[in-house]
Structures are given as structure tokens and as C-alpha cells.
Amino acid sequence: MTARQFKAIRRRLGLSQRALAEKLGLHPNSVARLERGEMTITTLVANFVTLLAETTQTRGKTDS
């Protein structure tokens, strides 16, 4: 996952960097650094964010 993809998913989820950081168990500065490409996005973080996005998308469809 690229930094650009990571940031796009966060925005699509409607989460602030702080809110996503809390869900990931990271410091908000780490999320900012991930989005700028200053830190490597681990497979674990990429998978978690992807799953979160898929789960949120699925919920939106079934709640309508």
C-alpha cells in the first residue's frame, strides 16, 4: 500500500489522523508520517486499514 492509498482510505472513512491512530494503536504523528511516505506501511497496518474500509463499506450498504 502506498502513502497516497493509505491517506485516501482514511479520508474515505471520514476519520481524522488522530481517530485512525487510535484505531491502529499508533501516535497521530505516525499516521501523518505514514501518509507522507516517511515511514513504511507494514503489511499488518495495510491489512487492518483495508479491512476497516471494507467493513465500513459493507455496513453502509446493509444499513441503508
All heavy atoms as an XYZ file, in Angstrom:
498
protein
N       0.851     -1.178      0.000
C       0.000      0.000      0.000
C       0.890      1.232      0.000
O       1.851      1.304      0.758
C      -0.899     -0.025      1.246
C      -1.707      1.246      1.448
S      -2.803      1.167      2.883
C      -4.039      0.041      2.278
N       0.533      2.181     -0.832
C       1.309      3.413     -0.898
C       0.783      4.418      0.127
O      -0.327      4.271      0.659
C       1.213      4.055     -2.290
O      -0.142      4.484     -2.500
C       1.650      3.092     -3.397
N       1.573      5.435      0.364
C       1.170      6.506      1.273
C      -0.090      7.190      0.750
O      -1.002      7.511      1.524
C       2.305      7.512      1.430
N      -0.162      7.373     -0.545
C      -1.319      8.027     -1.157
C      -2.579      7.180     -0.952
O      -3.653      7.701     -0.638
C      -1.058      8.247     -2.640
C      -2.242      8.845     -3.370
C      -1.924      9.081     -4.817
N      -1.400     10.428     -4.915
C      -0.839     10.940     -5.976
N      -0.684     10.202     -7.052
N      -0.416     12.176     -5.990
N      -2.467      5.871     -1.123
C      -3.612      4.973     -0.920
C      -4.057      4.982      0.547
O      -5.245      5.001      0.843
C      -3.251      3.545     -1.334
C      -3.063      3.370     -2.818
C      -2.433      2.033     -3.162
O      -1.586      1.514     -2.424
N      -2.845      1.469     -4.292
N      -3.080      4.972      1.438
C      -3.356      4.990      2.873
C      -4.162      6.239      3.240
O      -5.195      6.163      3.913
C      -2.027      4.947      3.641
C      -2.159      4.920      5.129
C      -2.433      3.746      5.796
C      -1.989      6.078      5.874
C      -2.544      3.714      7.186
C      -2.088      6.062      7.251
C      -2.370      4.876      7.905
N      -3.710      7.385      2.757
C      -4.389      8.647      3.041
C      -5.786      8.667      2.426
O      -6.742      9.135      3.057
C      -3.567      9.819      2.511
C      -4.116     11.174      2.874
C      -3.160     12.264      2.442
C      -3.612     13.627      2.909
N      -2.623     14.666      2.568
N      -5.916      8.149      1.214
C      -7.217      8.119      0.541
C      -8.221      7.274      1.318
O      -9.394      7.659      1.456
C      -7.063      7.598     -0.881
N      -7.772      6.152      1.830
C      -8.665      5.291      2.616
C      -9.093      6.009      3.887
O     -10.268      5.999      4.253
C      -8.004      3.933      2.937
C      -7.885      3.098      1.662
C      -8.803      3.176      4.001
C      -7.090      1.820      1.834
N      -8.161      6.659      4.563
C      -8.511      7.395      5.794
C      -9.563      8.454      5.491
O     -10.559      8.582      6.206
C      -7.281      8.046      6.414
C      -7.646      8.873      7.650
C      -6.493      9.618      8.238
N      -5.895     10.595      7.366
C      -6.389     11.831      7.133
N      -7.520     12.212      7.678
N      -5.749     12.663      6.325
N      -9.354      9.181      4.423
C     -10.317     10.232      4.061
C     -11.672      9.645      3.690
O     -12.718     10.191      4.055
C      -9.769     11.066      2.915
C      -8.677     12.002      3.358
C      -8.217     12.868      2.222
N      -7.378     13.946      2.726
C      -6.775     14.823      1.956
N      -6.911     14.754      0.643
N      -6.035     15.762      2.486
N     -11.663      8.537      2.953
C     -12.911      7.881      2.571
C     -13.682      7.415      3.812
O     -14.914      7.433      3.842
C     -12.619      6.686      1.661
C     -13.800      6.233      0.870
C     -13.479      5.208     -0.198
N     -12.092      5.140     -0.595
C     -11.356      4.027     -0.608
N     -11.880      2.886     -0.249
N     -10.093      4.052     -0.980
N     -12.943      6.998      4.826
C     -13.568      6.572      6.076
C     -14.089      7.745      6.892
O     -14.838      7.561      7.852
C     -12.567      5.776      6.926
C     -12.179      4.405      6.393
C     -10.997      3.851      7.170
C     -13.365      3.460      6.464
N     -13.664      8.950      6.533
C     -14.093     10.136      7.267
C     -13.424     10.263      8.625
O     -13.994     10.848      9.546
N     -12.227      9.700      8.744
C     -11.508      9.727     10.021
C     -10.402     10.769     10.000
O      -9.739     10.961      8.979
C     -10.873      8.361     10.302
C     -11.820      7.190     10.506
C     -11.030      5.891     10.636
C     -12.677      7.402     11.739
N     -10.202     11.397     11.134
C      -9.045     12.274     11.289
C      -7.810     11.399     11.478
O      -7.917     10.191     11.735
C      -9.221     13.176     12.516
O      -9.233     12.382     13.696
N      -6.647     12.001     11.360
C      -5.418     11.243     11.613
C      -5.422     10.724     13.049
O      -5.028      9.593     13.307
C      -4.187     12.106     11.358
C      -3.954     12.399      9.901
C      -2.759     13.295      9.661
O      -2.294     14.004     10.551
N      -2.260     13.276      8.434
N      -5.893     11.541     13.965
C      -5.946     11.140     15.382
C      -6.873      9.950     15.581
O      -6.533      8.988     16.273
C      -6.396     12.309     16.254
C      -6.466     11.975     17.735
C      -6.808     13.181     18.583
N      -5.876     14.276     18.423
C      -4.692     14.377     19.044
N      -4.323     13.421     19.866
N      -3.909     15.404     18.844
N      -8.057      9.976     14.946
C      -9.023      8.889     15.108
C      -8.483      7.583     14.528
O      -8.632      6.520     15.139
C     -10.351      9.256     14.442
N      -7.851      7.666     13.356
C      -7.273      6.455     12.765
C      -6.121      5.947     13.632
O      -5.985      4.742     13.842
C      -6.800      6.706     11.336
C      -6.215      5.482     10.627
C      -7.204      4.319     10.595
C      -5.754      5.844      9.229
N      -5.331      6.867     14.160
C      -4.220      6.475     15.028
C      -4.725      5.692     16.236
O      -4.132      4.679     16.620
C      -3.445      7.717     15.482
N      -5.827      6.139     16.813
C      -6.395      5.439     17.968
C      -6.816      4.022     17.591
O      -6.576      3.080     18.341
C      -7.584      6.214     18.529
C      -7.175      7.474     19.262
C      -8.359      8.290     19.749
O      -9.507      7.789     19.727
O      -8.131      9.442     20.149
N      -7.424      3.872     16.431
C      -7.861      2.542     15.986
C      -6.668      1.623     15.715
O      -6.742      0.423     15.922
C      -8.723      2.651     14.730
C     -10.077      3.278     14.985
C     -10.919      3.293     13.741
C     -12.269      3.936     13.963
N     -13.102      3.249     14.924
N      -5.559      2.217     15.241
C      -4.368      1.429     14.921
C      -3.435      1.246     16.123
O      -2.500      0.464     16.054
C      -3.578      2.116     13.793
C      -4.256      2.174     12.433
C      -3.452      3.051     11.491
C      -4.397      0.772     11.862
N      -3.681      1.989     17.191
C      -2.788      1.927     18.343
C      -1.470      2.643     18.079
O      -0.431      2.248     18.598
N      -1.541      3.693     17.259
C      -0.355      4.463     16.903
C      -0.487      5.890     17.404
O      -1.577      6.347     17.750
C      -0.176      4.511     15.376
C       0.028      3.199     14.645
C       0.024      3.437     13.131
C       1.335      2.559     15.075
N       0.617      6.603     17.400
C       0.608      8.028     17.705
C       0.109      8.766     16.464
O       0.436      8.367     15.343
C       2.033      8.469     18.067
C       2.071      9.830     18.675
N       2.048     10.969     17.918
C       2.124     10.226     19.974
C       2.088     12.024     18.713
N       2.133     11.598     19.969
N      -0.664      9.831     16.635
C      -1.139     10.581     15.465
C      -0.010     11.047     14.537
O      -0.187     11.085     13.314
C      -1.872     11.775     16.081
C      -2.318     11.283     17.417
C      -1.226     10.345     17.873
N       1.145     11.371     15.099
C       2.275     11.774     14.253
C       2.723     10.628     13.345
O       3.194     10.865     12.231
C       3.463     12.244     15.102
C       3.216     13.587     15.742
O       2.291     14.300     15.379
N       4.048     13.937     16.710
N       2.564      9.406     13.814
C       2.939      8.253     12.990
C       2.024      8.137     11.779
O       2.484      7.827     10.679
C       2.890      6.963     13.812
O       3.864      6.997     14.826
N       0.737      8.396     11.970
C      -0.199      8.354     10.841
C       0.183      9.433      9.827
O       0.211      9.182      8.618
C      -1.660      8.514     11.309
C      -2.603      8.689     10.132
C      -2.075      7.308     12.146
N       0.509     10.612     10.299
C       0.929     11.693      9.399
C       2.182     11.289      8.627
O       2.282     11.521      7.418
C       1.175     12.974     10.188
N       3.121     10.663      9.305
C       4.362     10.232      8.652
C       4.100      9.115      7.650
O       4.729      9.073      6.589
C       5.385      9.795      9.698
C       5.897     10.968     10.539
C       6.923     10.550     11.556
N       8.115     10.099     10.841
C       9.002      9.260     11.352
N       8.849      8.782     12.574
N      10.054      8.907     10.651
N       3.181      8.220      7.953
C       2.807      7.167      7.009
C       2.218      7.790      5.742
O       2.526      7.377      4.629
C       1.796      6.203      7.642
C       2.335      5.272      8.721
C       1.183      4.608      9.471
C       3.256      4.227      8.133
N       1.375      8.794      5.924
C       0.730      9.452      4.784
C       1.723     10.231      3.919
O       1.496     10.407      2.733
C      -0.383     10.382      5.266
C      -1.569      9.628      5.817
C      -2.717     10.534      6.224
O      -2.581     11.778      6.177
O      -3.768      9.985      6.601
N       2.781     10.712      4.528
C       3.809     11.446      3.777
C       4.872     10.527      3.191
O       5.772     10.976      2.495
C       4.474     12.488      4.673
C       3.592     13.649      5.054
C       4.376     14.771      5.688
N       5.120     14.369      6.865
C       4.711     14.494      8.125
N       3.521     15.013      8.377
N       5.458     14.095      9.131
N       4.775      9.235      3.500
C       5.753      8.287      2.991
C       7.062      8.295      3.755
O       8.063      7.772      3.278
N       7.058      8.850      4.952
C       8.262      8.909      5.775
C       8.480      7.642      6.589
O       9.559      7.431      7.116
C       8.203     10.120      6.715
C       8.204     11.446      5.979
C       8.003     12.629      6.898
O       7.953     12.443      8.137
O       7.877     13.753      6.373
N       7.448      6.840      6.700
C       7.525      5.555      7.391
C       6.951      4.490      6.464
O       6.066      4.777      5.663
C       6.694      5.565      8.690
C       7.275      6.389      9.805
S       6.180      6.465     11.272
C       5.964      4.754     11.677
N       7.450      3.287      6.595
C       6.940      2.175      5.806
C       5.615      1.696      6.385
O       5.482      1.515      7.596
C       7.952      1.008      5.823
O       9.177      1.475      5.282
C       7.453     -0.167      5.015
N       4.650      1.508      5.506
C       3.354      0.973      5.920
C       3.503     -0.546      5.957
O       3.700     -1.182      4.924
C       2.243      1.397      4.948
C       2.124      2.926      4.934
C       0.914      0.749      5.341
C       1.246      3.472      3.831
N       3.451     -1.098      7.146
C       3.625     -2.541      7.295
C       2.425     -3.279      6.716
O       1.339     -2.711      6.546
C       3.771     -2.933      8.775
O       2.555     -2.615      9.459
C       4.947     -2.213      9.431
N       2.624     -4.530      6.441
C       1.540     -5.367      5.938
C       0.396     -5.413      6.942
O      -0.774     -5.365      6.556
C       2.056     -6.798      5.647
O       3.118     -6.702      4.704
C       0.967     -7.685      5.094
N       0.723     -5.486      8.213
C      -0.303     -5.535      9.256
C      -1.166     -4.279      9.229
O      -2.399     -4.363      9.253
C       0.345     -5.707     10.630
C      -0.601     -5.809     11.818
C      -1.474     -7.052     11.705
C       0.176     -5.830     13.115
N      -0.547     -3.111      9.155
C      -1.298     -1.853      9.119
C      -2.109     -1.764      7.833
O      -3.284     -1.385      7.851
C      -0.345     -0.640      9.272
C      -1.061      0.663      8.954
C       0.235     -0.597     10.680
N      -1.519     -2.114      6.710
C      -2.230     -2.072      5.429
C      -3.447     -2.986      5.459
O      -4.534     -2.599      5.016
C      -1.290     -2.464      4.293
N      -3.280     -4.193      5.986
C      -4.396     -5.139      6.059
C      -5.502     -4.637      6.986
O      -6.685     -4.765      6.678
C      -3.919     -6.515      6.515
C      -3.123     -7.238      5.458
O      -3.147     -6.884      4.284
N      -2.390     -8.249      5.872
N      -5.111     -4.055      8.109
C      -6.100     -3.555      9.062
C      -6.913     -2.415      8.451
O      -8.135     -2.397      8.543
C      -5.420     -3.077     10.353
C      -6.393     -2.586     11.380
C      -7.005     -3.468     12.246
C      -6.707     -1.242     11.473
C      -7.923     -3.016     13.190
C      -7.620     -0.777     12.406
C      -8.228     -1.672     13.273
N      -6.233     -1.477      7.809
C      -6.918     -0.333      7.206
C      -7.825     -0.797      6.065
O      -8.954     -0.320      5.928
C      -5.891      0.722      6.734
C      -6.545      1.811      5.914
C      -5.176      1.332      7.928
N      -7.354     -1.736      5.276
C      -8.170     -2.281      4.186
C      -9.408     -2.969      4.735
O     -10.524     -2.775      4.237
C      -7.335     -3.252      3.329
O      -6.210     -2.544      2.800
C      -8.153     -3.831      2.196
N      -9.237     -3.781      5.766
C     -10.365     -4.469      6.393
C     -11.347     -3.472      6.994
O     -12.564     -3.620      6.850
C      -9.863     -5.438      7.462
C     -10.916     -6.267      8.188
C     -11.670     -7.155      7.202
C     -10.265     -7.107      9.262
N     -10.831     -2.453      7.635
C     -11.681     -1.414      8.213
C     -12.509     -0.738      7.124
O     -13.715     -0.528      7.280
C     -10.816     -0.388      8.947
C     -11.530      0.730      9.686
C     -12.426      0.166     10.781
C     -10.506      1.682     10.279
N     -11.884     -0.434      6.007
C     -12.589      0.206      4.892
C     -13.656     -0.723      4.316
O     -14.777     -0.290      4.031
C     -11.593      0.611      3.809
N     -13.319     -1.989      4.145
C     -14.285     -2.952      3.604
C     -15.452     -3.158      4.557
O     -16.600     -3.236      4.128
C     -13.598     -4.284      3.320
C     -12.647     -4.230      2.150
C     -11.821     -5.494      1.986
O     -11.930     -6.410      2.832
O     -11.056     -5.559      1.018
N     -15.174     -3.245      5.838
C     -16.215     -3.443      6.844
C     -17.140     -2.231      6.891
O     -18.360     -2.379      6.945
C     -15.586     -3.668      8.236
O     -14.728     -4.796      8.163
C     -16.645     -3.906      9.291
N     -16.556     -1.043      6.831
C     -17.353      0.179      6.866
C     -18.208      0.288      5.617
O     -19.379      0.652      5.682
C     -16.423      1.407      6.989
O     -15.643      1.260      8.175
C     -17.218      2.690      7.075
N     -17.654     -0.064      4.472
C     -18.389     -0.014      3.215
C     -19.550     -1.005      3.235
O     -20.662     -0.691      2.828
C     -17.456     -0.319      2.050
C     -18.105     -0.182      0.691
C     -17.120     -0.462     -0.427
O     -16.214     -1.275     -0.281
N     -17.295      0.203     -1.535
N     -19.318     -2.194      3.746
C     -20.353     -3.224      3.823
C     -21.465     -2.786      4.763
O     -22.634     -2.957      4.465
C     -19.752     -4.561      4.313
O     -18.714     -4.933      3.393
C     -20.794     -5.655      4.367
N     -21.114     -2.221      5.887
C     -22.120     -1.747      6.834
C     -23.003     -0.674      6.226
O     -24.185     -0.653      6.429
C     -21.458     -1.168      8.094
C     -21.052     -2.202      9.075
C     -20.670     -1.528     10.360
N     -19.950     -2.467     11.174
C     -19.052     -2.153     12.062
N     -18.724     -0.891     12.243
N     -18.441     -3.074     12.764
N     -22.386      0.229      5.487
C     -23.148      1.296      4.852
C     -24.188      0.772      3.890
O     -25.271      1.305      3.770
N     -23.862     -0.320      3.199
C     -24.802     -0.894      2.236
C     -25.943     -1.623      2.928
O     -27.062     -1.584      2.496
C     -24.069     -1.860      1.300
C     -23.167     -1.140      0.317
C     -22.489     -2.117     -0.609
C     -21.588     -1.383     -1.584
N     -20.875     -2.310     -2.462
N     -25.651     -2.308      4.046
C     -26.692     -3.094      4.710
C     -27.546     -2.224      5.633
O     -28.666     -2.575      5.929
C     -26.084     -4.251      5.525
O     -25.154     -3.720      6.461
C     -25.437     -5.266      4.619
N     -26.996     -1.098      6.092
C     -27.760     -0.218      6.993
C     -28.751      0.639      6.231
O     -29.659      1.200      6.815
C     -26.813      0.689      7.788
C     -26.035     -0.083      8.846
O     -26.391     -1.234      9.096
O     -25.077      0.469      9.404
N     -28.602      0.764      4.938
C     -29.473      1.649      4.140
C     -30.851      1.101      3.998
O     -31.140     -0.039      3.979
C     -28.871      1.850      2.755
O     -27.612      2.456      2.866
